[in-house]
Amino acid sequence: MRVYIILFLAIVFVSCRQHDRYKEDDLFFDYRISAEEGSDSASVLVQFKLRRISGPALTLDNKSSIKFDDDTIPLGRSKVTGTYYALTRSVNDISGKHTLTYTSSTGKSYITHFEFYPFSLVSALPDTIRNGGLTVHFTDLDSLDHLQIIITDTSFKGEGVNKTFPVRNRELILSPGDLSKLNPGPLQFEIQHNTEMRINRGSLLMSYVMRKEIWFSRQ
């Protein structure tokens, strides 16, 4: 009989603790929007951290909610990252103006407005780049933007490139010096546009990535 009573109490205890104990003021909002060229899906990922972005992820109580526009974002759990709230949308649907709205158990709402626009190129990246450098032309970036360029030498002999470059007059220029440590052969070329914003009670990171395998030649 004692075994059954203990088991019953354990079940009641677990069922009553479907969310973490936290104070409302301790929540840090970690919002992330990401998409990749060539994929029709974009992701909306939300975590509520304890006090700071490096804090443990928390599970909201049953009376609290997080919404993307008018849609409630469902709960998920991972052994690696902990509790999260996530949904996917098409890139077309997520492009433009949106809101993320957290509503507390007391009914107080925190609304974050944002705009997400994937970048595009005037013309596709070439199949081959040479050590004379490379200029990439964009249709919709301005001089305030910066892009992360990651070039991985698939031979693993070169050091590659991992550097932030400014966009000026909708152009990004890789100089011969930027390419000097690459070995001839196939490369993984990646362009990342990351925009991080401070928001009320947290941060919002928006990321769009373009990848292509290209060939590097010194001739």
N, C-alpha and C positions, 0 to 999 in steps of 0.2 A: 504493500500500500504506500509506503514512504517513497518508493521509486516512482510510482505514478504521480504522487503529489509534487515531487521535485521536478519531474518532467513537465507537468502541467504549468508549474510556476515559471520554468525556463521558457516555455512557449509563449506565455503571457508577457514575460519580460522582453523577449525578442520582438513580438508583435507591437509592443508599445514603443519600441525604439527603432522606428523606420526612418527617423531623421536624427541629425546630430543636434546636440545641445549647443546653442550659441546665443550671443547677444546681438541684437539687430545692428548695433554700431560696429560690431566686429567683422561684418561681411566686407570682403573686397571683391568687386566685380571684375572677372577676367573674361572679356568678350573677344572672340576671334572669328573672323570671316575669311574664308580662303577659297580660291578657285585656281584651276590650271587650264591653260590652252589645250585644246584637243579633247577635253573632258566636258561633257554636258552638265556635270554635277558641281555644285558649289556647296560648301558646308558652313553651317552656323554652329559654333561650339561655345558653350558657356560653362564656366565653373565659378563657384563661389568659394573663395579662399578665406582662411582665418587671418584677418588683419592685413595681410600683404600678399603679393603675387606668389611668393615662395612658400606661403603657408599651406597647410593641408586642405584638401577639397572637402567641402561640407555638403550635406544633404539638407535641402530646405524642409521646413515643416509642411504639413499637409494643407495649411491655409495660405501658404505663399506660392507664388507662381512666377514664371518668366515666359514672355511672349515675344515672338518675332512678328511684327505687325499685329495681326489679330489671331495668330496661331500659337497655341501653347506648345512650348518646346518640351518634348518628353525626356524623362530621366533615364540615364544609363549608368552603368558601373564598370570599372576596369580595375584589375589588380595593380596595374602599373600607375595609372593616373588618378584613381579614385573616382568619386562621383562626378558625373558631368551631365549636361543637358545639350542635346544635339538634334539637328534636323538637316536635311539636304533639300536643295532647290536647284532648278536649272539655272545656268549662268544668265540666261535671258531674264528669268524672273527676279534674280537677285541684283541685277544691274539697275541702278537708279537710287531713289531715296527710300529709306526704311526707318523703322524704329525697333528698339529693343526695350521692353518694359518689364521691370521687376516690380511686383506688388507684394508687400509684406503681409504678415498675418493680421496686422492692425489696419490694413487697407491703404497704407501709404504707397504711392507709386513713384518710381524713379524712371523717367523716360529718357532714353538716349537716341538722338537723331543722327543718322549717318548717311553718306552717299558712297556707293560702291560702283566703280567703273573700270572694267578691265582695259588695259592699254592695247594698242594694236600698232603694227608696223606699216610704213608706207609700202615696203616691199619685203618679201620673205628674206630671212637670213640666207646668205650664200651657202652652197654646198662645200665650198673651199675658201679658206681665208689664208692670207699670206703674211709674211713677217713685215710687210710695209704698213700694217695697221688695218683698222676696220672702223667705219662710221655707220652707225645704226640710226635710221630715221623713223621717228614716231609721228603718228597722226594726232595724238591727243594728250601729250604731256607738255608741261610748261617748264620754265627755268627754275622753279622752286622744287622740282622733283629730283630725287636721287634714286638710282637703281643699283641693286647688288648684282654684280656679274661673277658667276662661278664657272670656271672652265676647268674641267677635270681631264688630265692627260691619261688616257686609258692604257698607255704603255707603263704607267706608274714610274717612269724615269724622270719626267719633268715635274716641276713644282706646282704647275697649274696657276690659276688666278682665282682669288677670292677677295674682291675689293668693291667698295662703293664708288660709283662714278656720278658726277652731276650731269643733268640734262640741260643743254643750252640750245636755244632756238630749235627745240624738238629734235636735237641730235645728241647722240652719245658717241664719244670718240675713244677708241682703244688705240693707243700709240704703239709704234714698234717696240718701245721699251716694255710696255705692258705684256707683249707677246713673246718677249725675248727668252723666257725660261721654259717655253713649250717645246716639246719634241715633235718633229714631223710625224703625222699619222692621225688616226681618228681621235676626236675630242668630244666630250659631252659639254655642250654650251648651254648655260642656264641664265635667264634674266629674271630677277625677282623685283617686284615693286611692293615694298612694305611700307605701310602707313600706320604709325602708332599715335593714338590720341589719348590724352588724359581726359577722363570723364568723371562725373560725380561718383565718388565711392570706388573708383577703379581705373581700368584702362581698356581700350579697344584697339585691337591689331587687325588690320586688313591686309591681305596678301594675295597677289596674283603672280603666277609663275608661267614662264614660257621656256620650253626645253627643245633642243634639237641636237642630233649627232652631226658633226661637221668634220671636215678634213683640214689639217693644217699643213701648209707647204712653205718651205723657205725659198722657193724659187719664184 
